[in-house]
Amino acid sequence: MAKVLRIETTPFEDQRPGTSGLRKKVPVFQKRHYLENFVQSIFNTIGGLNGKTIVVGGDGRYYNNEAIQTIIKMSVANGAKKIMVGRGGLLSTPATSHIIRKYGLDGGIILSASHNPAGPEGDFGIKFNTPNGGPAPQKVTDAIYEETLKIDHYFILDIEEIDVSTLGQIQVLDTVIEVIDPVKDYVDLMERLFDFDAIQDLLTKKGFRMIYDGMHAVTGPYAREIFVNRLRAEKGCLYRCDPLPDFGGGHPDPNLTYARELVDMLYGDEAPDFGAASDGDGDRNMILGRKFFVTPSDSVAILAANAHLVKAYRDGLKGVARSMPTSMALDEVAHDLGIACYETPTGWKFFGNLLDAGKITICGEESFGTGSDHVREKDGLWAILFWLNIIAKRGKDVREIVEEHWRRYGRHYYTRHDYEDLDPDKAHALMDALRVRLRTLPGTTIGDETVESCDDFSYTDPIDGSRVEHQGIRVFFKAKGRVVYRLSGTGTQGATLRVYIERPTRDNKQLDQDPQAFLASLIHAASTLAQITERTGRSRPSVIT
Ligand code: G16
């Protein structure tokens, strides 16, 4: 007979959630009481679990199974009415959001460190999503953190492992544990949003070839069901689509650096027409055409401009939003459509209120995230299907679609330079030094660039009035163009400085330049202004996207 245990514990000081939940190295999560403290703090923050229903799932990374068992046992011990679990402990982040919304749940727990590598020494993460299906807003994550600082006990069940490998229901004490199909509800939703007949024609007609890279992470089974079972594409379009606990030793971040094999295929001699990848937990996406890469900032703008071609968005968009460091390409489309474009801090959680209030339909970020009001998370496969739907309807390839877009709206040259694993003190000192100089920077000239204005970005949520500050330093230049500096909130080792560099042009003769070359003088100004080499000892970024 299962028995509820009350376990005495003491707080950990380092459980403040970052941009997207609590992310730490696996050995940190393996410390006695570490995971349990955080989970009980979530339950306490939402007023206990008594009589409530939540869903739990993860990206299948190392420690996923152990954490799922702990969370199930704690949910039962805390009196949950029901806990839904993805079969095998798997659920992509957007699928979890959909499950919460579809079944009207009280929330969900997502186990993932997103695109960060996995394994015994790799990263792990945990995130709470609220009843709207979205990541808990700042006031909730702050409250969870406060709770972690005073927790002194948690409840857990004294019971053997619960089998989550087969669909069905098990009753334990007052709780029903239901193992659900992680794929079906989500794929049904995709089929309602997009024109599957048109996409099937595209994927099965002679000549069009695509490759989808699952990066050995959670989306493999979703991609198999969507592309092979429902859209009848050749099985060969699936690459690395079996989820592995260490992601095959890879770094499941769909960008030009970490999805190198896919990039090489798309830039090779026999390149397919379309390439796409998603990340560890399935919320990010990368889009490639033949010998062509679509920057995420362009991607969200192009989806918005072509949304009328897609079943779900045929009647128009209510508004759009982008995170502050994302390029302003989306603003051009919004202006043309006569709709609002909101600028939010980095973090999907900041889109939640705008989506709930019906202010926006589509939103996106430079960090390979795009989504809409169909769920409350960014959604990798959704973005990929959206692109396929546009290609099918327009009968043009990726490059043609993007280049036409630039000709109509102008091109926003964009690059992000990341300096990873910096000494946190030095990284904070660099940001502080910039902040101190905010008033004196305007008028400063570096090479061809003169600073026009600058600020430290703050945001007041237009729906609930909540305010956040210090969300990144923006520097605007006289010759148009912008540089943004901020520290990442998702890393688990040292600090990462992100420098976002952007310059628009409407000159049709300048549309096919290499972004690093086009932006060279701004890149130089960005590095000089912040004294990056002097302060960090790094002469070049670790990753350029
Ligand atoms: C998370 C957030 C995104 C954010 C990204 C990068 O994505 O949901 O909103 O843009 O992190 O954040 P940072 O620049 O602070 O590292 P994911 O895919 O990691 O959950």
Boltz pocket constraint, residues with backbone or C-beta under 6 A from the ligand:
constraints:
  - pocket:
      binder: B
      contacts: [[A, 19], [A, 20], [A, 113], [A, 114], [A, 115], [A, 283], [A, 284], [A, 346], [A, 347], [A, 348], [A, 349], [A, 365], [A, 367], [A, 369], [A, 487], [A, 488], [A, 489], [A, 490], [A, 491], [A, 498]]
      max_distance: 6.0
